[in-house]
Each structure stands twice: as C-alpha cells, then as structure tokens.
C-alpha cells in the first residue's frame, strides 16, 4: 500500500513540475509508533521543473523512471578576469532552475573546430529525425526493429549534431541520450540510488572491462574514446577509464547483493501467514550483502522466532479447540490472519467463547484475548483479537525490521557518496556503451539487409 501511495505521489509531482510548478514535500516519519502518539513530520525535499523528487527512492524495489530532463545550460570558456561574471551567471541558472546552492557545475570540453553543419530543419523534418505527425522516421532503416532507447537517440544526435570529420571517421571505423545519464548523476549526488541502479552501474562497467580483456574488442574500445568525448564533453585517459571501472565494479560487488543469497531468505513459519513476512522483509532483504549487517539480520530472525512462539502459545490452542468442536452450523469460527493494513498477525473469530467455563483446553488462552486496535488506539473490529504477548512480539519484530531497513539504506547512501567522485567516469562509461551498442546494432542490421551506404567524407 505504501509503495502505491509513493508512486501516486511521484506521478502527481511529475505532472505539477512538468507544468512549471515548484513543490515543497512534507513527509511523515516512518517506523513503529505508540498508539495515540503524535506523528513526526519533516520537509523531505523540493521538486522543480527538470528536477524530480527522489527522496525515498533508495529503498525502492523497482526500476526508476524519470521525466524528460530540462535543457542543458552551457557557456563558452571565460577569461579568468570574468570569473565574477560566471559566478553571477551560475547563481542565475540555479535560481531559474530551482537548484540548491550546493549544486556544482562540472567542466566539459567539446571542440567545435572542423565540424560539418547539421542538416537543415526541413531535411530533419522530412526524414523524421524530428518527430512530425504523418511523417515516418527514416532512422528506422538504420537500426533493427528491436533496437530502441538510447542507441536510437545517439544515431539521431549524430545527424542533428554531427561531430568533427576526424571523430566521424573514427565512428565509421568502430562500426566497420542523455536522459538516463542525468538520472544516474542525480541519484548519486542526492544519495538516492537503490540496489537496482547499482546493479545496472556494475553491469555497464563489467561490459567495458569485458571489451578491454578481449583482444578483438580492445581496439574498438580505444576507438570509441573520442566519440564518447564528443558526446559527453569529458576527456578521460584510457588507462584511467579501465582502472576506475575495475575499482568501482569491485566496490559495488563488495556491498550490493548481486544474486539470491541463501542466507537472506524471507522468514517462514507454518503458523504465520507467509504474506506477512514477505511484506515486512522484502523491502530490505536482498539489497546488500549480509556480512555488512549480521547483527541486524540476527535480531530480525530472533524476533521472528519470538513472534512465532507467541502466536503458537496464545492462538493455536484456541484454533485447536474450535476445530475439535462438533457444533452444527453456526458454531465457533476462528483463524490466524495477516491484517495487511495494520501490519499485524491477529486472531479473527466469533462465537468461540464458551457458555460455561469448565477448565477445558483453550479456555486460558481465550481469557487472555483482547480487542485488536490500530496505531491510533481505535478498535479494529468485533472479530479481531490479540494478546499482550503477541503485541509485544510484534513490536519487537517491527523495531528489528525498522533497524535493519535503516542500516540497509545507510549502506546504499554511503555507497552513493563514495561513487560521487566517480560520476564523470560513470557518465563516460555509460555513454561509451550506448555508442558501442548503437553502432553494433546499425552495422549488424546493415549486414542483414545488405544495404549499400556511401560513407565517403568530403
């Protein structure tokens, strides 16, 4: 339920910012609370046009989808005497786009010398490079039908913003967008990258390293350096790229749980509905390696055992008594259920109280029952019951789970902070891989369709 609320919130915020609004978000502090206690709230962030709300994404268990980014603001290199002008300009840009004062500008270098002119607007429209209703895109001829996303955008950018002739020649030799990169940078800078994002980052880095270790692909990897420089504005030494990819991939592998590990199985007990443990533990297990929070894991496991024991001692005798009843229709009913809305395991039953107390099995447990209440102390319903022992065990389990969740998020945010110094490398590596896949798809499609393209340069 909380995930659905969060998704709806983000959709609403995306709609508001897409229409030019800036929004301040106040959230409720999550975690176990005492009945009738006052809830704490805090300002969790601001959302602006081109700057989506990312707080809490570090704990998400799904892929992230960002709205279209704002246009990139750039300016030519200034003389040292105009540093004050740049400071004023950067302050204006931050105010215009709703950026925090802590946001820094990164230096990029893109040569504009000896570059061919881009195609005319009319030509771009006629070939479908600029999406126009009623005009098919001829770009589909250059790539296979199953090739979508960033590789397609890269090929489109080559036509609309052609590189220098030397770079174009290198691209041809290799063969024989930026929204995803902006998302990556923002999540790392705000320390909201989740485990799925880290797995994607590692996958990109590992593909770069596979190309480096393959003699046949090594030369192609080197040839892709300059086209990537043009696409990103980042000039990175080849050896540094390889070494930084190796270090970052290794570091992610040390923290993030990459496979289903046998020591991170969801708790399971026959007397407690499996959905309860699935909902409570799937939000933090399988994110990071257990070795980094062994104590938190053990505490959750001990709390789960204590909860199972409490349910067995306080509820099962009543269930056994009801099952042994030989009453006709309208007799006693009862079962142990998961109350998802309240994140609790309670007894639900009716007509189970004996008309005469005779000391028979289950009577002691029936006398211990009390009405189940929600977080505000309100009675849930006439058929829901719990006991002091079960409530204490539930509280202990929830507190242990909250501590484990906090530790997992802390590890993910710490890893984001560590990788902030590697952002340029990650952007460069991601773009290099996009270019490689775009060219590979184009050349493979060219070969399959037996096209004859004129690659001669003026």
Secondary structure, 3 states (H helix, E strand, C coil): CHHHHHHHHHHHHHHHHHCCCCEEEEEECCCCCCCCCCCCEEEEEEEECCECCCCCHHHCCCCCCCCCCCCCCCCCCCCHHHHHHHHHHHHHHHHHHCCCCCCCCCCCCCCCCCECCCCCHHHHHHCCCCCCCCCCCHHHHCCCCCCCCHHHHHHHHHHHCCCEHHHHHHHHHHHCCHHHHHHHHHHHHCCCCCHHHHHHHHHHHHHHHHHHHCHHHHHHHHHHHHHHHHHHCCCCCHHHHHHHHHHHHHHHHHHECCCCCHHHCCCCCCCCCHHHHHHHHCCCCCCECHHHHHHHHHHHHHHHHHHHHHHHHHHHHHHHHHHHCCCCCCCCEEEEEEEHHHCEEEEEEECCCCCCCCCCCCHHHHHHCEECECCCCCECCCCEEECHHHHHHHHHHHHHHHHHHHHHHHHHHHHHHHHHHHHHHHHHHHHHHHHHHHHHHHHHHHHHHCCCCCCCCC
